[in-house]
Amino acid sequence: MTKSRIRIYVLVALNMFGALAFFWPFVLPAGIGSEAAHDADAPFILLGLLALLGGLLFVELGRHGMGPKVVALIGVLGAAMVALRLPGFIAGFSAMFIIVLVAGNAFGPGFGFLLGAVGMFASGLFVGGLGPWLPFQMVAVGWMGMGAGLLPKQPQRSRILWLAAYGFVTGYVFGAIMNLWTWPFLTAGTEISWSPGAGTVENLRHYFTFYAATSFVWDTFRAIGNAAMVLILGKPLLSALDRAARRMNLQVAPSS
């Protein structure tokens, strides 16, 4: 079995595990009813996520024989995420998302997921953001980086526009995904709660009512901030990371 195929299998396993972490309350609703319900399962989700991330990192180490350089690159970019998160958030926006967006686009979906999850874990340690929400943030930011790596391969000018549009959309998608980890617990017994017998359309209406009331305004700051950061800083950052990708034989997008 080739390393490329193993990388795909590990990445699929990470995505399935992340989706399960978010959606198990909808499959096994008996546990719903306590705001602190994820306090019990979050440590196990974190351990499982770290184990799978370790597997993905191990596979990435053998990518074109550039293992130590891949580790160094993840360390540098992860440290940049920590540094950019330290000043805090402007509503839902943080400058750290620019690193995930451009690195994922330059190095591909596997690297993007790994950097997003590892960088979020490291920044959580530094800013005291440890709690049952952390593994869910790691998965959501990992998905953001993975998606950036799956964008159509375009010349740099088009890439910037695609990436800015992607950053804008994922500003909202990130918030919508993150709300899922608390929605079935926080709203239990209310008119906007999830109900197994309500049907898909009705439950979606409940959820988007909850989302609009709790997250939409904050996510708008993130969406606009992501797009603005890409338009302002995307070109020099992508150029630098593209050069690094070519030197490490990790290039996944055209640079002209």
Disulfide bonds with the S-S distance in Angstrom:
none
